[in-house]
């Protein structure tokens, strides 16, 4: 369906919907990237923290862990 075939009222309504969908996609993408970044940060902190804790344990306790 060509945009020229629509009435002016439908064109205005369509552009509003397109704008709303664009904002939704933008916000959803930003949240997804933020969540992925937080996941990577949290996982790196967790893995790095377990390595540094094991480094300072006595050998007998490190073998059990």
C-alpha positions, 0 to 999 in steps of 0.5 A: 500500500503506497503512502500516497493512497492514504488520506491526510488523516491516516498519514498523520496517524500512521506517522504518530504510530511510526514515531511511537514504535521507533521510541519503543524500539530505541528504549528496548534496545537501550535496556537490552544493551544495559542489561547485557553490559550489567551481566558481563560486568557482574559475571566478570566481577564474580569470576575475578573475585573467586580467583583472587580469593583462592590465591590467598587461601592456604594450600590445604583449603585451596585443594578442598575448594 
